Amino acid sequence: MIRKGILHKQFFWRELVHGWRHGLLFILCVALSLTTIAALNSFRGGVNRTLFQDARELHGGDIIVHSHYPFGAPLLSEIQRLEQEKKVTATRIHEFYSVVRSPVQESTLFAKIKAVERNFPLYGSIVLASGEPLSAVLQSGTVVVADDVLKRLGLQLGDVLAVGKEELRIVDVVVHESDSPVDFLDFGPRIFVSADDLEKIDLIGKGSRIQYEILLKAADDDELKELSAALQSVALEDRERVTTFHEAGSRIKRFFDNLLFFLSLISIFTLLLAGLGMQSCLTALIRQKEKTIAITRTVGATSRFLYRHYFLIVLLLGIVGVFLGIAAGVGLAFYFPYLFKELLPIYDQAIIQPADLMEGLVLGLAVVLLFTFLPLHRLRNIKPLAIFRKEKVHVARDVVFYLTIGAGLILVSLLVLRQLEDPFLSLAFMAGVLLFIGVISLLSALLFKIAARLNIKRLSLRQALRSMTRAGNATRSIIVTLASALSLLFSIYLVEHNLHQTYIDSYPEDAPNLFFLDIQPAQREGFAAFFEEPPPLYPIIRARLVAINGEDINREEELRKKRDNFAREFNLTYRDHLLEDEVLVEGDSLFGQTRDNKADLPVSILDTVVEMGDLQMHDKLLFNIQGVELEAEVTSIRSRTKSRLYPFFYFVFPEDSLKEAPQTFFSAVQIEKDAIATLQSRIVERYPNISFINVSEAAENIGSLMEKLSGIVNFFAAFSIIAGALILVSSILATRLARTREAVYYKILGARGAFVYRLFVYENGLIGLFSAVTALVFAQAGSWALCRFFFEIPYSSDITASFILVILTVAFVVVTGLLSSLAIVRQKPARFLREHGNG
């Protein structure tokens, strides 16, 4: 009889030790489920604490006043009043892109110019190579540059740099800026000039793309809201933005929020897969111990006794796995600074908080309990009669089963909400995952049906296909798991391949590769003289969309959109004809047949704008052009026949409607790469205000960034592949007895070991093939949709690479499955029959 008590030590340790393989696999699944989430939470906290720990330093002031136009008199007057009353200290900044030159080397560089006053920065610091403060180094006639400027122009400290119409002496090098900690989102290296030299360099013309900013430091923090409200009351609506450091957004933060959001999705996905692995491992352990459990029941063990001991075994293994996962997560967090090094150079060490560790511990135990409840609950199905019968798997889907599934969905939903911090996106993610898994399940079922109808003559292959449907085999779960993870990896590769092919490898021969910005109206003829054939000049008038059909634009709602939105500033243009790459989608001409007796101006919009806000023909659009409101009616909708490498405009007006508005001109030309530097030098020497964008070089930089990001995403997605491998191994363990029996029977019937090996190779190969094909179908469809509708580029399925991906997947599954099956194949028939003679 089984002795009563909380713990039967001999039974507990014997079950634990004899099932060490399953226990080890279970621990690995638990650890894997936590590793990426624990590391990611720690990383997110570390980034927030190091990069965003002081919002004042990040934004440079208590109050930030921002505009793309010169500030109006009312706002400047109010700031001056507050300064006189000593309520605030102000510093003014002008930031813009321009081309700088090396007078000696005759080389040019597209750079970001930042003109600052002597009291800049109000908060934070600008770390220079000399160790001196910026105010002590930066004087009139001097310039402080990023190290990249020296490298790319071949200059040294003390050399002269031509900025606009002035030659300024380089006196120091910027090491770090607290208000701009990373520069991968900038098109050019940073250059600091003194505000005293702003007029001398003469780079700011009418309509130039300048960011005007005034940073204010409040004398009393308690008056911050009052001061901000006073400035906001006199600011020009939709033109001058007043925010406090609490409210101001950051493009760097938005970038990392989006990146961490996507990585969180992958980590949650990995946790779910690892959870399935836990369930499979425990099911395998209980199935292996079925006869032992049946014998234990015959000598008086109750269901409560079995529940208690196996629950303690699971709890012990779970705790070991949780601590191992947290430790691995901490180690991974220390690796993240190297993984993200080129994206976040200032984050140089991991900072582990006790709260992060406690959260990981609670999450890990919750996941263990969730995914092991059903296998433990099914202990009651093992009766003493199991001693005399063959292995049989029967899963009753009773009320407890469905309640457990419901509880699991709630727990996972709460976890997703905790990670994503957005209820709508969390529900959308859960719905998407369930739909995704459901569709993959249906597709895998379809593949099984097709395979079952095939007339296969080869015995080993036919038996392998039948073996995949063995009772208790988790073949379908393995395929769903691997296909889900692989589809993500395949999609990343295919999207990156198409972006690289479109913008770098297959750069259109006739596409412009050099863009010219901020050409002033008086410079048009002189600019055209630099070319044998005058290049096209496109007028640009900067404006904001204020209302659609009388309804004001909700800027807060628009800014929350992941894609383009109506809250930003637009470039309007005017002409009376379609461009070569434009076609009309709706309307008989750009501006209709007649414009007589119409109060509103006509405007032609691009179909991209229609997608942004569901616009239609004859909608009324209200624009604000530097304080002047202009209402227009949509008279046509255009589409484009070429990629975004060609110039395009969202809004096109008739020439006579905007001809007198403040404007600059834009041009795009296609010239030999070797001639770009010479042309830039000649134009800048005469017109220093004109800026350039080398499109081919910019595309290569974007491609490099894409490669870095895809590397990070692949790193995280690899954990999902590992989870799939663990499920594959646990499935083999779960059906170990049946597999061993089949191998023994084959040998008794005269089959050689090579036949049994081939059978397992075929079985695992088919699993890998089904998984890879399913993943490839989804990856191709998803990648096509992303390229077609999001990036708006041509799509190439890359058949060769797809074939290689399928081969690699099959090889991975075959090797993993075969290594897990070696002990089964080597089983001696005589020994097996002695031990399982009643089977």
Secondary structure by P-SEA (a helix, b strand, c coil): cccccccaaaaaaaaaaaaaaaaaaaaaaaaaacaaaaaaaaaaaaaaacccccccccccccbbbbccccccaaaaaaaaaaaaaccbbbbbbbbbbbbbbccccccccbbbbbbbcccccccccccccccccccccccccbbbbcaaaaaaaccccccccccccbbbbbcccccccccccccccccbbbbbbbccccccccccccccbbbbbbbbbbccccaaaaaaaaaaaacccccbbbbcccccccaaaaaaaaaaaaaaaaaaaaaaaaaaaaaaaaaaaaaaaaaaaaaaaaacccaaaaaaaaaaaaaaaaaaaaaaaaaaaaaaaaacccccccccccccbbbbbaaaaaaaaaaaaaaaaaaaaaaaaaccccccccccccbbbbbbbcaaaaaaaaaaaaaaaaaaaaaaccaaaaaaaaaaaaaaaaaaaaaaaaaaaaaaacccccaaaaaaaaaaaccccaaaaaaaaaaaaaaaaaaaaaaaaaaaaacccccccccccbbbcccccccccccccccccccbbbbbbbbbbccccccccaaaaaaacccccccbbbbbbccccccccccccccccccccccccccbbbbbbcaaaaaaccccccbbbbbbcccbbbbbcccbbbbbccccccccccccccccccccccbbbbbbbbccccaaaaaaaaaaaccccbbbbaaaaaaaaaaaaaaaaaaaaaaaaaaaaaaaaaaaaaaaaaaaaaaaaaaaaaaaacccaaaaaaaaaaaaaaaaaaaaaaaaaaaaaaaaaaaaccccbbbbcaaaaaaaaaaaaaaaaaaaaaaaacccccccaaaaaaacccc
